[in-house]
């Protein structure tokens, strides 16, 4: 929150632009890429600007587009399957077990989504396969950390949305991206410390 406060006006404008672009759909992947890049920089204590935001848009739009499409399809399939089984097989004793399985899949996929974009921006090797692997590893290796982070992040967003909806519209996406980006940097730093590796001091791209 301290990091967001220091660049509040700029992040609010970027958040609003990303919301608008998400509704328009076509520019959404590039805008989300821009938001993740600037939030990565904020988390590292670097300056941000519109040049960096739109530079990330141009650089990552085509890279984000296929994964964003795949992510949307997978999320929709999980939701459809969760709803479809009880409607199609109402009263069957095994349905709650199937729903529980899909709920677990949905939670794991949400955890991967929470980390994967931040990992993609952070890693030097820009491949989604590696970002997904890293996101799944960090979620699996830190289950309590991930559960609590997702719970409190979602809780804060819901409470803010219920009490002060304009604040959610102004900073909701930035808050989600900022927490995910900070969490990735935190887990990378913890891993490097545990492995006895030196701290990274390179400027983010």
N, C-alpha and C positions, 0 to 999 in steps of 0.2 A: 504494500500500500504506500509505503514511503517512496519507493521508486516511481510509482504511478503519479503520486502527488507532484513530484519534481517536474514532470513533463505533462501535466494534467491537460492543458488546453489542446496541445497537439494530439495527444492520445484520444481525447474525446472526439476531435474532428476525424481522426483516422477510424475510430470505432463507428461513427455515424456513416462514413463513406462505405465501410465494409458491410454494415447492415443493409444499406441501400443496394450495394452491388450483389449481395446475397439474394435479395428479393428479385433482382433483375436476372440472376443466375449466371449469365454468360461471363461477366468479369469476376465472379466470386473466387475462383481458384487463385488468380493473381492477387486479389485484395487480401485474401487470407494469408498468402505467402508474405506480402508486405507487412501485415500485422505481426506475423511470427518473427520476421527479421528484426523489426524495430523493438519488439518485446524482448528478444534475445539480447539486443544491445542495451536496453534499459536494465535488464537483469545483470548485465556485466558492468554497468556503470558508465556506458558510453553514451555519447550524444546521439540524438536522432533528428531526422529532418524529412521533409517531403521528398527530397531527392533520393534518399535512401529507400523510402517506402515505394516510390514508383520505379526505382531501379530494381528493387526486388520483384515488383510486379512484372516488369519486362523479362527479367532473368528466369523467373520460376513459373511463369504462367503455364507454359507447355509442359513443364515437369509436374506441376500440381494437378493439372486437368485430369489425366487418366486415373490417378489415385483418388481424387475427389469423387469422380464418377463411380469408381469401384466401391469406395467407402459408402456412398449413398445407397447403392444397390444392396450391399451386404447388410447395412443397417435396416433397410426396408424389409429384406427377406427375414431377418431375425424377428422384427416386430410382427410381420404377417404370420409367421409360423407360431409365435406365442399366442396370437389371437385365434388363429384358424383351428387348432386342435380342439379347444373346448367348445367351439361353435359346431364343428363337424362331428365330434364324438362326445356330445353332451352325456354326462352320467357315467362314462366309463371310468373305472377305478385307476387306470394307468395314466390318464390324462394329466393329473397334477405332477406326476413324475416327469413327463415329457415337457410340461411347462417349466418345471424347475430346471431341467437341463437347458432349455432355451434361455431361461433367465440367467443362468450361469454363463452361457455363451455370450449373451448380451452384455453382461457386466464385464467380462474379459475383453470384449471388443471395445467397450467404452474406455476401459483402462488403456488399451493399446492406442486408441484415438487420442486420449489425453496426452500421451507422450510422443507419438510417432512423428507429428509435424515438427515439434521442437527438436527431436533427434535429427530429423532430416536437415534442418537448417544448421544445427550444431556440427554435424559430422563432416569431415573432409571428403569422404567418398559418398557422393550424392546418388545413392541408390535406395529405392524404396524397400527392397528386400532386406537390406541391412538395417534400415530404420525400423521396419516392422520387427525384425529379430531383436534389436536392442530394446524396443518398447516392450515387447513380450517378456524379455529377460528381466527388465527392471520391475515390471509389474509382478512377475512370478517370484523374484528374489526378495521383493519388499511388499508382501501382501498387505500387512497392517498399515504401513506407510501409505500405500496406494488407496486402500479403503477409506482411511481417515481423511486423506487429502480430497478424494472425490466427494465424500460425505459432507465435509465442512464447506467445500467450494460450492457444491450444489445447494446446501442449506443457506449459505449467505446470499446466493443469487435469488433463491426463492423468497427469502425474507425481504430482501431489498425490493424485489419485484412486487411483493404484496404490500409493502409499506410505502415505498417511494418509487413507483414505476419509472418516472423520468430518469432516475439515476441508473437503473438497469439498462435503459435505452442508450444512455450516454457512455456507460463504461462496462456493460455486461460482457461483451466479447473480449475486450481488453483484459478484464479480470481473469476470465477463463484461460486465455492464452498466456497471460503473465504468470499465473500460478503453475501452469504446465511447463513453461520455459524455465522458471526458477527451480522447479522440482528436478528437471533433467540436469541442470547445472549442478544442483546440490548432490544428486546421486552420482554423477560423474566425478565430482570432487571427492566424495566419500570413497568411491571405488579406487581412485588414484592414491588416496591416502592409505587405504588398506593394503594396496599393492606396493607401497613405498615409492610411487612414481612422483616426479616433480610436478608442481602445479603448473597448469597451462597459463601462459601470459600473452598469447597471440591475439592480435586484433581480429574481431569477428569480421567475416566477409560481408 
